[in-house]
Every structure is written in structure tokens, then in C-alpha cells.
Amino acid sequence: MERQELIDALQNVNQAEVGVFVYFVMKNGAIEMANINEEAISGIKNQLLGKINSIVADLNDETFSFLKLSTADERENAIFEYDLPSDNYPSSFRHMLTVKEYDDNLDYWEDLTFDRHDSVKDIYAVIYSIGIDNYNIVTYRKCYRIETFELNSGGFLMFHNDNQMGLVDSPLVKLVGNFDFFLIDNTFIINNLKVLEQYDDVKIVIQNQANQYMNNLDDVDFIDDINVFQDRIANDVSFARKIIKIASASEVISKYKSGNITKQGLFNFIQSRPTLAESLKINEGVIDLKTKKAQNAFLRLMDDSYLHSLLTDIDYMSNSKDREN
């Protein structure tokens, strides 16, 4: 999806007349529709439209980036398109697809409606479906413990019609008109990488994908042993995402395989940068990657993050690079 396509798709649902439906993802994996009155929905809708409007404003700012997840760098002022294989979606993504498929099928949800017999403590996530005519956006956000309250004893009070305060004896759910990622025009968009990596189902997919992508590094003969990456992939999803990036889109590896960069040329570059040479040791014609320091430096090298300014003749390291057109 291109930036303008995303802006247009969001603008199509950014209307006061949109309808909003709420669904709860339960801890057992079931999805249940929430039966919420119009007054409550109105407040939630205003918050959701405010969030959509904020994303559109960001996308209209030239300093804000729209990147593919597989090539994402560390910049914070960005939004990301999920572009990993669709045959291995996280469970949260599959839940959004289910809501999209059955959103207007009330018969489907007849026996899948959240009611007072369900426990609010069993709510894992909230899905909002926002739509008008043929335009629709499905959003996803975890429901945190501070947003659900089971009231089995005193403590919470409210005013009744006689102006007397009494106990609140029904469970409470705080709904926030915000979301961590969303589905629009069959494309999944990630708002924030740091938030995304808190989702266990997404972490597993990224880590599995990183292990598969490591195969692309097998025929790179300047690496000592790629198996040293496996422990960090299993325990550090941010590192796993960086492996995906360099294994799938590294210009350095691409030019090395095509013969435009030689092994000796690569080693000469390492030796020419004191900080890089300190981190990356070359032993018997290969780069030693046993330490985390070496692994981090290697990923930056493969991402071509060590740059030189032709104007000032100064060396820089940059994780965020956009090519000039």
C-alpha cells in the first residue's frame, strides 16, 4: 500500500456518520460481540475518529515515515505496513479478519454476545469495527488489567436516582478509543513497533520468520557462524526483526552476492572505521560474531548504517535512511 492510498482509505472512514461495533477477544481465544448502547458508543466513536484523524495528519507530514515492517529501522516518527507472509498471521490478526468477515452478520454473533454471565477479567483485547457504506477499518488493542473491575465487595460508589450514593455491584470495563494496529483494505498497519512487540503472538511470528530468513545468510562466506544469532532471536524480538531486515533487504549483501563488493573490500571498510574495527574481529577470513557487541555492529554494517558525508568529510552512523528520488 502506498502512503496516499492509506490516507485515502482512512479518510473514507473518518466521518461522523460511521457506525462502530465493539468486540471482545477472550483469553480462551473466543470473540464475543459487546452489546453497548448508543450513548456509550458515541463517546468511543469520537475518540476513535480523533485517533484516525491524528494518523492522517501524521501521514500528511513529510517528516513522518510509512515503512514496510520487514525493512523498518529504529525511527519513532513512523507507521508500518505488515508485510510478512500471510500464511503465518498472528492470532490477533486472524481475530481481526474474523470480525471483518462476520461484522454485518448478526446471526453469527447471536450466541457469541458478551453478557453479565461472562467475566470482564477474561477479556484479553478489544476490537473496534468502524465503517460506513463499503469503507471499513478494524482495530485491535490489548485490554489491560486496570481497565476491568470485578466488583464483589464494597469500595466503588455511584449516585442513584434518589441522589443517594450506593454500591456499584456490576462489573466495570473501561473502553479506550485507541488501538495498537488496524486492518484496512486487506492491509495490516502497525502504529508502534514497541507496542507491537509486547504481543506474544506477534513476537512468535517475527521470531519464526527471522529463523527462516537466516537461511539467506548461509551462503555469505564472510560470516563465522550464523547459529550464534539463534539465542538472541528467541529472546529479543527487536533483534529478530533486524535479522529479517538485513536478510531480506540488505544492500551490502545484495552487492556482495552480485560481485560489486568483494570480501577484501568489506574487510578494508571495517578496518577503516576504528569503532567498527574494535567491535568486529576478522579471524581466518571471516567475521567473528560470538559477542553481542559484534552482532550489533554486524547488523549495522549489513544495514549500511556507517555513512560518510561528502560535504563535511565526517563519518556518521545512521539507522534511518531514506533515499533521494
N, C-alpha and C positions, 0 to 999 in steps of 0.2 A: 504494500500500500504506500502511495506517495503522500507527502505531507498535506498537499491541498485536498486530496481525496479524504483524508482523515478529518480535516477541518470541515469539509462539506458534509460529511456523514454526521459529525457531531452537531453541526448547525441544524440539520434536519430534525433532530430530536430536542433541540434546545428551544422549545416552545412552551408557552404557558398552558396550552391545551393538552399536553401529553398526559397519558394515563400511567399510573405507577402501580405495579403489583410487587408484593413482598413475599419472599420465600425463605424458609429456614433450612439450612443443612444441619442435620442432627449428627451427633457424634457416632452413631451407628451407620452413617452414610446415607440415610434416607433423606429425601427432600419433601418438605411439607409447606403448603401454601398458608400464609398468615391472613386471617380474616380481620382486616383493620378498617375502622370507619373512615369516612371521607375527611372529617376534620383533622384526624391524626395524619392521614396520607398527605393532606395539603401541606403541612409543615415539613414533612420529609421530602416532598417533591421540590419545594423551594430550595432546600439545602442541596439536593441532587443537581438541580439546574444551575445553582451557583457554582458547584464543582465543575460541571461541564463547561460553563462559561469561562471559568478560570483556565481550564485546559486549552480551550480555543484561543484565549488571549495569549497564553504561553506560546502556542504554535505559530501565532502571528508575529511573534518576536524573533527577529533574525538571530539573536544570540542564544535562542533555545533550540536544542537539537532533537531530531527524531531519528533514532538509530535502530538497527536490527539487533536483537538480543545476542546473537552469535558473534557480533562484532562490537559489542558495547565496551566502552572504556570507562574510566572512573569519574567522568564529569557528572556533576549532580544536576545541572540545569538541562535535563533531558527527559524524554519519554521513549519507550522502547516497544518495538513490534516483536512479538514472539515468533521466531522463525525456525525453531527446532522441529524435527519430524512430527507430523500429525498422528502417526500411528502409535505414539507413545505419550499422549497428553497426560498431564497430572489429573488426579481425580477432581480437583476443583474446577478445571477446565471442562471436564466431562459433565459436571453438575450444571455448569452454565449452558452447555449445549442441550441438556435435557430440558431446562427451563425454556430455552428458546424454542425447542421443538413443540412443547406442550403448553406454551404460555396462554394461548387462547382456547384451550380445550378444557372447559370446566368439568366435564365428565371425568377426565383423567385425574383431577385433583379432588374429586368428591370424597374419596376415602383417604386422602392424603392432606388433610387440613389440620393445622396445629390448633389444639383446643386446651381447655383448662385441665384436662387429664394428663397432658404432656408436661414434662418438667422443663422449665426455662434453663436449668443448668445443663441440659442435654443439647442445647443449641451450640453448634460449632461455628457457623458462619451465616451471614445474611446475604442473600442475592436480591438485587432490585432489577426488575424489568421495566424499562421506561420506553414508551412508544407512542406513536401517532401515525395513523394510516399504515404505510408499508415500512416505516422507519422505526428502528428498534435498537436499543443498547441494553445489554445485560451486564450488570456489575457484580463484583464479589468482594467481600470484606469479612475477615475473622470477627467473631463476636467474643469480646474479652470478658473475663470474669467480673470485672467491675460494672459490666453492663447488664447483668442479670441478677435478680434478687428473689430468692425463695423466702417468703415471709411466714414462718411457722411460729413466731413468737412476737412479743411486743417490740416496739422500737421505732417503727415508721407510723406517722400520724398524718391524717388529712382532715379537712373540713367537710362535714356533711351538710345536707340541705338546711338543717336546723342551726347552722353556724356553730355547731359543737364539734370539737375535734375527736376523732375516733381512730381506732386501729385500721391500718391498711392490711387486709387479710388475703389479698390476691397477689400472685407472683408479678414481678415487675420486669420489663425488658426495656432497655434504653436503646432506641434506634438512632443511629447517626447517619446523616445523609452524606456519606463519604464512601470511598471504595479504593481498593488497592490495585485492581486490574479490571479490565472490561472486555466484552466481546461486541464487536460492531462490524457489520458487513463481512461476517465469517473470518474476521481477523482479531486475534487476541492482542491487547495493548497493555503494557506494564507501566504503571505510574512511577514506581520507585523500586530500584533494584534491591536496596537494603531491606525494604519491607517484603519484597517477593521472596528473598532468601530465608525468611522466617517461616515459610510454609514448607512443612516436611515433604509433602507430595511433590512440590516443585523441585526441592533440593534433590530428591532421589532421581528425578528425570534428568536434571542437569548433570549430576554425578555419573549416572549411567552413560549419558551421551558423551561425557568427557572421556570415559574409559574406551568407548568405541572410537572416538576421534584420535586417540593416541596411536591407533594403527597407522594413521597418516604420517606419523613421525618415525616409523620403523625403518624406512629407507633413507633417513637423513643420517649420513655416516659421520657427522661431526659430533654426535651425542654419545656420551659414555653408555648410559643405561636408562631408558625411559621408564623402567619399572619403579624408579625412585619417586615418581610422581604419584603412584597409586595410593599411598597412605594419606597424602595431603588431599587428594581428590575426595577420599572417603570422609575426611574430617573438616574440610574447608571448601564450602560451596563457591565462594568467591574465586578461589584458586581454580576450581573445576571449570568455572565459566571462562577464565582466562586461557585455560588449556584449549577449550573449544575454539576460542577466537584465533589463537596462533596456529592451531592445527588445521583450521578451515580457511583462514584468510590472511596468513602471514605473507607479506610481500617479500620478506627476506627468504623464506623457504621456497616460495614460488620462483624467485630469480635464481636461487641456488640450484634448484632442480632443472631449470632451463639452461644453466651454464653461464648466466650473466654475473653470478657471484661465485668465486672459487673458494675452496676451503681455506687456502692460504690468505686470500683477501679478507675473509671473515676473521681469521685469527689476527691478521695485522690490524684490523679495526679495533678488536678487543684490546690489543696491546697499546694502541694509540690513545686510549682513554684510561687514565690512571685509576679512576673509581671502578670502572668496568673490569680492568685487569686485576684489581685487588679481589673482586668477587668471583671472577671466572678463571679457574686454573685450567691450563691445557696440558694434558698428560698423554703422551704417546699418540698424538694426532686426534684426540677427542677432548671435548669439554667435560670436566668433572662436575657432576650435578648432585653430589651427595648431600650438600648442606642446603638449608632453606635460603640462605643468602645467595648462593649460587643459582638456585632455581628461580628466585625472584628476578635476579639480574638477567638470566637467560630469557625469561618471558618478555622482559622489557626489550631485550635485544631483538628477539624474533618479531616483536611488535613494532620494530623500527622507531623506538622511542628516544633514541640518542641522536639528537639533531644538532646541526651546525648552522649558525646564522651567517649568510654571505655578507650581510650589511655590517655587522659588528665584529665578525670573526670570533664569536663566542660559542662554546658548546653548551647545549641545553639538553635536559631530559623532559619529554612531554608525553603524557598519557592520552591527551586529547588532540587529535589531528584531523582537520578537515581539509581535503584537497581543494586547491583553487580550480575554478572551472576554466 
